[in-house]
Each structure stands twice: as C-alpha cells, then as structure tokens.
C-alpha cells in the first residue's frame, strides 16, 4: 500500500480531496484537526500522538464533518475501505534506513521504509512508505 506524506500547509489543505482514486494512506503532519467538507464520500481517519499511539480511530466519516484531537501530532487518512484500519491504542512503529535526527522520529519523512502497527493483532498492519522499493509519491 502506498503512503503519501503531506507536510506542508498547502499539501495538508489539499488533503485526500486532491488524490481522487488514491488507494493508500495520507499522513498529515503536523496535524490535529481535519475536515471532510471537500470530500465526495466517506473516509477513514486516525489521530496519532507524538509517541506513535493511535488516540482515536474513525471509519466511514461522511462529508461535511470536522474532527480534532488536541493531543494528536499527525493524522492518517484514507478513502473508506473494508481493509483493516488502525484502532485506538495501536502503537505505530516507524522504520527507517537511518536513525532520525533528534528525539522526534516524525521529523524524518523521506527515509521511512515502513509503518507497522505493534499491537495484540495476529496480523500486523503494514504500510509501505517512501524510501522503500515502492515509488515515492508527493502531493
């Protein structure tokens, strides 16, 4: 599965609405407030803390809604899908080829190779990221 990082103000404003037909996950960082006003259909949303814990997870959020979580550092979005999605309490593990700079692993976005969910699930949710063998995508 593809992952796109929206790390600029313009990219975050465009959001999923600019990615019609995209079959992957959009990472909005930094972000703690999202809306679905420009969406044509429902989306799945997960709010994630700076330490990588999924704070809230919402599936099938319809258009014309606003959601926020003041403790979130980033938000994951995708077009509504029946595929597995993040659950509150999941721990995200960001894997990279090199060690991120500083204490904040979310600052490095270009060298992530995977985003894995470490939880009690039998099958971890694994999402391919920029820097892996998959083609890097940008907004």
C-alpha positions in Angstrom: 0.0 0.0 0.0 1.3 3.5 -0.9 1.7 6.3 1.6 2.0 10.0 0.9 3.2 12.5 3.5 1.6 15.9 3.5 4.0 18.0 5.5 3.4 21.5 4.0 0.4 23.8 4.7 -0.7 23.6 1.1 -0.4 19.8 0.9 -2.4 19.4 4.2 -5.1 21.8 2.9 -5.5 19.8 -0.3 -5.6 16.5 1.6 -7.3 13.5 0.2 -9.6 15.7 -2.0 -6.6 16.2 -4.3 -5.9 12.5 -4.5 -9.1 11.2 -6.1 -8.8 7.4 -6.7 -5.7 7.1 -4.4 -5.5 3.7 -2.9 -3.3 4.3 0.1 -2.8 6.3 3.3 -2.3 10.0 3.5 -0.2 11.2 6.5 -0.9 14.8 7.6 1.9 16.0 9.8 1.8 18.0 11.9 -1.9 17.9 12.2 -4.6 17.5 14.9 -7.7 18.9 13.1 -9.3 17.6 9.9 -12.5 18.2 7.9 -14.3 16.4 5.2 -16.0 19.4 3.6 -14.5 18.9 0.2 -14.9 15.1 0.1 -17.3 13.4 -2.2 -17.6 10.3 0.0 -16.6 8.9 3.4 -13.1 8.5 4.7 -11.3 6.7 7.5 -9.3 8.8 9.9 -6.8 8.0 12.8 -5.3 10.5 15.2 -1.8 9.6 16.3 0.3 11.0 19.2 3.9 12.1 19.0 4.9 8.9 20.7 3.1 6.9 18.0 0.0 5.8 19.9 -3.3 5.9 18.0 -5.5 8.1 20.1 -8.7 7.9 18.1 -9.9 5.9 15.0 -12.9 6.7 12.9 -14.2 4.7 10.0 -16.6 6.0 7.3 -16.6 9.6 8.3 -19.1 11.3 5.9 -18.6 14.6 4.1 -19.1 17.9 5.8 -17.7 16.9 9.2 -14.9 18.2 11.3 -12.8 16.1 13.8 -10.0 17.1 16.0 -7.8 15.8 18.8 -5.7 18.3 20.7 -3.2 15.6 21.7 -2.5 14.4 18.1 0.7 15.0 16.3 -0.4 13.6 13.0 -3.4 12.2 11.2 -3.7 9.2 8.9 -6.5 9.3 6.3 -7.7 7.1 3.5 -10.8 6.7 1.4 -13.3 4.4 3.2 -12.3 0.8 2.8 -13.2 -2.6 4.2 -9.5 -3.3 4.7 -8.1 -3.4 8.3 -7.7 0.1 9.8 -6.0 1.4 12.9 -7.6 1.1 16.3 -7.3 3.3 19.4 -4.3 2.1 21.4 -2.3 0.7 18.5 1.4 1.7 18.6 2.9 2.8 15.3 6.5 1.8 14.7 8.2 4.0 12.1 11.1 2.1 10.4 13.8 3.9 8.5 17.0 3.2 6.8 18.9 5.7 9.1 18.3 7.0 12.5 16.0 10.1 12.6 17.5 13.3 13.7 16.7 14.5 17.3 14.2 13.0 19.7 11.2 13.4 17.4 11.0 10.5 14.8 8.2 12.2 13.0 10.6 14.9 11.6 12.2 12.5 9.2 9.7 11.8 6.4 11.9 11.0 3.4 13.6 7.8 4.6 10.7 5.8 6.2 10.5 2.3 4.8 7.5 1.0 6.7 4.8 1.9 9.2 3.9 -1.1 11.3 1.2 -1.5 14.0 2.5 -3.1 17.1 -0.5 -4.4 19.0 -2.2 -7.6 20.0 -3.3 -8.3 16.4 -2.5 -11.6 14.9 -1.5 -10.0 11.6 0.2 -6.6 12.0 -1.0 -3.9 9.6 2.0 -2.9 7.5 2.0 0.0 5.1 4.8 0.6 2.6 6.3 4.1 2.7 8.5 6.4 0.7 12.1 5.2 0.5 11.1 1.5 0.1 11.1 -0.3 -3.2 7.7 1.3 -3.9 7.7 4.5 -5.9 7.8 7.7 -3.7 4.8 9.9 -4.2 4.3 13.5 -3.3 1.3 15.8 -3.4 
